[in-house]
Amino acid sequence: MKRLRKDRLRDAFGRYRAKLTPGDFGAIRTKHFDYGVRICDLVREYPQYARETIRRVIGRGRGYIGVKGIGRVDTTDTTLRDPHSAKH
């Protein structure tokens, strides 16, 4: 019963409380890791997201980030390229 509740809460988080779209999540990570774009430049390019949100996307912040349709993605895994392969 607890496991079912946890799964439902995680799914609801991905649908209603998430901050990022999967496309923006992937684009920010690709620009930072593959092209070396700095955080301050990413903040200017994505003004709809806070600096801390972008830091969490690239793994510098603590905790997790919510990605729409996927749910919680932990930010400590700096090798994560595909948000769909995240362990949530």
C-alpha positions as CSV (number, residue, x, y, z in Angstrom):
1,M,0.0,0.0,0.0
2,K,2.8,2.4,0.8
3,R,4.6,1.5,-2.4
4,L,1.5,2.3,-4.4
5,R,1.0,5.6,-2.6
6,K,4.7,6.5,-3.3
7,D,4.2,5.7,-7.0
8,R,1.1,7.8,-7.3
9,L,2.8,10.8,-5.6
10,R,5.8,10.5,-7.9
11,D,3.5,10.4,-11.0
12,A,1.5,13.4,-9.8
13,F,4.8,15.3,-9.1
14,G,5.8,14.7,-12.7
15,R,2.5,15.9,-14.1
16,Y,1.6,18.9,-11.9
17,R,4.6,20.2,-9.9
18,A,7.5,19.8,-12.3
19,K,9.5,22.8,-13.2
20,L,11.3,21.8,-16.5
21,T,10.2,20.4,-19.8
22,P,12.2,17.3,-20.9
23,G,13.4,19.3,-24.0
24,D,14.8,22.1,-21.8
25,F,16.4,19.6,-19.4
26,G,18.2,17.9,-22.2
27,A,19.2,21.1,-24.0
28,I,20.6,22.7,-20.9
29,R,22.7,19.6,-20.1
30,T,23.9,19.2,-23.6
31,K,24.9,22.9,-23.9
32,H,26.8,22.8,-20.6
33,F,28.5,19.4,-20.9
34,D,29.1,19.2,-24.7
35,Y,29.7,22.8,-25.6
36,G,31.0,24.3,-22.3
37,V,28.3,27.0,-21.9
38,R,28.6,28.7,-18.5
39,I,25.8,28.9,-16.0
40,C,25.5,32.7,-16.3
41,D,25.0,32.3,-20.1
42,L,22.4,29.6,-19.6
43,V,20.5,31.8,-17.1
44,R,20.3,34.5,-19.8
45,E,19.3,32.0,-22.4
46,Y,16.6,30.5,-20.2
47,P,15.1,33.4,-18.2
48,Q,12.0,31.4,-17.2
49,Y,14.2,29.2,-14.9
50,A,16.0,30.4,-11.8
51,R,19.8,30.2,-11.4
52,E,19.4,27.4,-8.8
53,T,17.2,25.4,-11.1
54,I,19.8,25.5,-13.8
55,R,22.5,24.6,-11.3
56,R,20.5,21.6,-10.2
57,V,20.0,20.5,-13.9
58,I,23.7,20.4,-14.4
59,G,24.4,18.7,-11.1
60,R,25.9,21.5,-9.1
61,G,22.9,22.1,-6.8
62,R,21.7,19.8,-4.1
63,G,18.6,17.7,-4.2
64,Y,16.4,17.0,-7.2
65,I,14.7,18.7,-10.1
66,G,11.2,18.0,-11.4
67,V,10.9,17.2,-15.1
68,K,7.4,17.3,-16.6
69,G,6.1,13.9,-17.6
70,I,9.1,12.2,-15.9
71,G,9.0,13.2,-12.3
72,R,11.8,13.5,-9.9
73,V,15.3,13.4,-11.3
74,D,18.2,13.4,-8.8
75,T,20.9,16.0,-9.5
76,T,23.8,14.2,-8.0
77,D,24.2,12.0,-11.1
78,T,26.2,14.2,-13.3
79,T,26.5,11.5,-16.0
80,L,22.8,11.5,-16.6
81,R,22.1,12.4,-20.3
82,D,18.7,11.1,-20.9
83,P,16.0,12.0,-18.3
84,H,13.9,9.1,-19.3
85,S,16.6,6.7,-18.0
86,A,16.5,8.3,-14.5
87,K,15.9,6.1,-11.5
88,H,12.8,7.6,-10.0
